[in-house]
Amino acid sequence: MAKQKIDITLQIWRQENPQSQGSFQHYSLSGISTGLSFLEMLDVLNENLTLNGQEPVAFDHDCREGICGMCGAVVNGRPHGPEPGTTLCQLHMRHFKDGDHLVIEPFRARPFPIERDLVIDRGSLDQLIQAGGYVSVNTGGTPEANTIAIPRETAEQAMDAAACIGCGACVASCPNGSAMLFAGAKVSQLALLPQGHPEGRERALNMVKRMDELGFGNCGNERECEASCPKRISIRHIARLNREFIKAALFSE
């Protein structure tokens, strides 16, 4: 029968503020329930640190249901930890063994400055969304549900792209710090639907330009982004982003 409680050693990146020089600190935890989530394990650590008069570890979290995209850290070299298709908040301690040594550090990329400990600033992803602009839709009375017929396969592809939660794991895992998977998903979900066509060319051009301005790298086809994405976003969306960008560059004046 699997052990219900485990002892682990943590090596966590601690950094007081963006200007300070951070370092790894070691901590030991005993009797951690395998039923706890990874963030709940960090809660236990912080409770112990607080009781001992030490500063707790800062980390991002919100819904803790794998929806909001707020959480995220690199665990033993892998964004969101070792389980595929899983956010850090949905990763459970049952996936680790008694005596494991876990190295925990923030997502590292030039556009993701470290704010404190494991907390990073993901504002660059918001700026990419803003560069993509809006979708123009005529309003008025409630439209008939079948006014714009969309094939089921196309709708499903668009929904798959829209599943992106903007956590930034794709950027952190990419050797070039590329946001192509994130931008590809955002462009793809609209490029596939009629509602996204009017601003399609401008959207592709503006998002690629903004990626360069923010310091994101280019895609090197390493596929690390796809492997680390908690929502399993396919790199096919990067191919669609490239096609949309090339079409926009050729036909825009």
SVG drawing of the C-alpha trace seen along z (x, -y; Angstrom):
<svg xmlns="http://www.w3.org/2000/svg" viewBox="-34 -51 56 53">
<polyline fill="none" stroke="black" stroke-width="0.4" points="0.0,0.0 1.4,-3.5 2.6,-5.5 0.1,-8.2 2.6,-10.6 6.0,-11.5 9.1,-13.5 10.5,-15.8 13.3,-18.4 12.7,-21.6 15.2,-23.9 13.2,-27.1 14.3,-30.3 14.0,-33.3 14.2,-36.8 13.1,-39.8 12.3,-42.2 13.0,-42.7 16.3,-44.6 17.7,-42.1 19.9,-39.1 18.0,-35.9 19.3,-32.5 18.1,-29.0 17.1,-28.2 16.7,-24.7 13.7,-23.5 12.6,-20.1 9.0,-19.0 8.0,-15.8 4.7,-14.0 3.2,-15.6 0.0,-14.0 0.0,-12.7 -3.6,-14.0 -2.4,-17.6 -2.0,-19.6 1.4,-21.2 0.2,-24.6 -1.3,-23.2 2.1,-21.7 3.6,-25.2 0.8,-26.5 2.1,-24.0 5.6,-25.2 4.6,-28.8 2.6,-28.1 5.8,-26.5 7.9,-29.5 5.4,-31.9 5.3,-30.1 9.1,-30.2 9.2,-33.9 10.5,-33.6 9.2,-35.2 6.8,-32.9 7.4,-32.0 5.5,-34.2 3.8,-32.4 0.9,-33.2 -2.5,-31.5 -6.1,-32.3 -8.8,-29.7 -6.7,-26.6 -8.8,-24.8 -6.6,-25.0 -8.6,-27.7 -7.2,-31.2 -3.6,-30.7 -2.2,-32.5 -0.1,-29.7 3.1,-28.4 6.6,-27.5 9.3,-25.3 9.6,-22.0 12.8,-20.0 13.2,-21.8 9.7,-21.4 7.0,-24.2 4.0,-23.1 5.9,-19.9 6.2,-16.4 2.6,-15.6 1.6,-16.4 -1.6,-18.5 -1.6,-19.7 -1.4,-23.1 0.7,-23.5 -2.4,-23.9 -3.8,-20.6 -0.5,-18.8 -0.8,-16.5 1.9,-15.2 0.9,-11.6 3.0,-12.0 6.2,-12.4 8.0,-9.8 9.2,-9.7 12.6,-11.4 12.3,-13.4 14.3,-16.5 12.3,-19.2 13.9,-22.2 11.3,-25.0 12.0,-28.2 9.9,-30.9 9.2,-30.9 12.3,-32.5 12.1,-34.6 13.1,-38.2 9.5,-39.4 8.7,-37.8 10.5,-39.9 10.6,-38.3 8.6,-40.3 9.3,-38.2 10.3,-34.6 8.1,-32.5 6.0,-35.5 6.5,-36.9 5.0,-39.7 3.0,-38.2 1.8,-41.7 3.6,-41.1 1.0,-38.5 -1.8,-41.0 0.0,-43.5 0.0,-40.9 -3.8,-40.4 -4.2,-44.2 -2.2,-44.3 -4.6,-41.8 -7.4,-44.3 -11.1,-43.6 -13.7,-41.7 -16.3,-43.8 -19.8,-42.3 -23.0,-44.1 -25.3,-44.3 -29.1,-44.7 -31.8,-42.1 -30.9,-38.6 -29.6,-36.8 -30.8,-33.5 -28.5,-30.7 -27.9,-29.4 -27.4,-32.7 -23.7,-32.0 -23.2,-28.3 -19.8,-27.0 -18.7,-23.4 -18.4,-21.4 -14.7,-20.5 -13.8,-24.2 -15.7,-25.2 -13.9,-22.5 -10.5,-23.6 -11.3,-27.2 -12.4,-26.0 -9.2,-24.0 -7.2,-27.2 -9.4,-29.2 -8.6,-26.8 -5.3,-28.7 -5.2,-30.2 -2.2,-32.4 -0.1,-30.9 3.2,-31.5 4.5,-27.9 5.1,-27.8 7.4,-30.9 9.3,-29.5 9.9,-26.1 11.0,-27.5 14.9,-27.8 14.2,-31.1 11.6,-32.4 9.1,-32.5 5.4,-33.3 4.4,-31.9 2.2,-29.2 0.3,-31.7 0.0,-34.2 -0.8,-31.4 -3.7,-30.2 -5.1,-33.7 -4.9,-34.4 -6.1,-30.9 -9.2,-30.9 -10.4,-34.0 -8.9,-33.2 -11.0,-30.0 -14.3,-31.9 -16.0,-34.3 -16.3,-36.9 -12.6,-37.2 -11.9,-37.7 -12.5,-41.5 -9.6,-42.4 -7.6,-39.2 -4.7,-40.8 -4.2,-43.6 -4.3,-41.3 -1.6,-39.0 0.7,-41.9 0.2,-43.7 0.7,-40.7 3.9,-39.6 5.3,-43.1 4.4,-43.4 6.1,-40.1 9.3,-41.4 9.0,-44.7 8.4,-42.9 11.6,-40.8 10.0,-37.4 12.2,-35.1 11.1,-33.3 10.0,-29.7 12.7,-27.2 10.4,-24.1 11.7,-22.6 8.1,-21.7 8.8,-22.2 5.9,-24.7 3.4,-22.0 4.9,-19.5 4.6,-21.9 1.2,-23.4 -1.3,-22.4 -4.1,-22.7 -2.3,-20.7 -2.4,-23.5 -1.1,-22.1 1.8,-23.7 -0.5,-23.6 -1.7,-26.9 1.8,-28.3 1.7,-27.2 -1.7,-29.0 -0.2,-32.1 2.7,-32.0 0.2,-31.6 -1.9,-34.5 1.1,-36.7 2.5,-35.9 -0.9,-36.6 -1.2,-39.9 2.3,-41.0 1.8,-40.2 -1.6,-41.8 -1.6,-44.7 -0.6,-48.2"/>
</svg>
